[in-house]
Amino acid sequence: MQRVSKETSHRGEELKGLGWSAPDVARYIELWEYRQRWGAMNLEREDRLFLRKAEKALPAILSGRASAKKSIQDKTYYRWLRFHCDAMLSAESEMGLAEGMRGAWPVMLEAELRILGHYEPVLGLPDTLKAKALAPVRETLASQVAATGTTKAYDFQAPLNSLKEQEPSNRWKHLRDVDASDHTYPLLNAESVEGFRHEAHTVIHDLIRSNFPSLSDTDKPELSHD
């Protein structure tokens, strides 16, 4: 039987990831620190109940100490995006593209990964639910490029299908929730890449920064597209 360990520091960031409001997280941290210094007996009953509620909401710490905090690059959502981006970049190397030409999709995903790397959201369930709003944004941006530029064919589902054959327990979803027969892969010429990257950054940045719950109180400076 595994032993449940007491926290050696407060776990406010985890409560943020569970969707708790900033005032409640701040109250939890204040009460936790007070209890560490003066003991629970000196807390008002209402405060003890609130602290107990917060700690009940948090997953138990097992094996004697808290696990190390995951880096943003190790979190599932980030790895999922990176996987799809890398698969497209690999496919592009076989497309015989003109010098400087880029696929619109990896340019978008690179912009999103850069934003996530800067702000480092918790990427728990509340964040990833909000991230679903990015799917139609990506589709709109890609369709705008497809309407005015060159396209190639790319099977968006094939890389993940191949991964799932190797890893049957993999639960990742496909990047696009559209007809699997849609292999339209819009391309940007060298002169258009930077303008599109700027546009993608602006739209994706605003959605992530304003909608991800864990970023509601971030003190990170705003990330420019440069």
Secondary structure by P-SEA (a helix, b strand, c coil): cbbbbccccccaaaaaaacccaaaaaaaaaaaaaaaccccccccaaaaaaaaaaaaaccccccccccccccccccaaaaaaaaaaaaaaaaaaacccccccccaaaaaaaaaaaaaaaacccccaaaaaaaccaaaaaaaaaaaaaacbbbbbbccaaaaaaaaaacccccccccccccccccbbbbbcccaaaaaaaaaaaaaaaaaaacccccccccccccccc
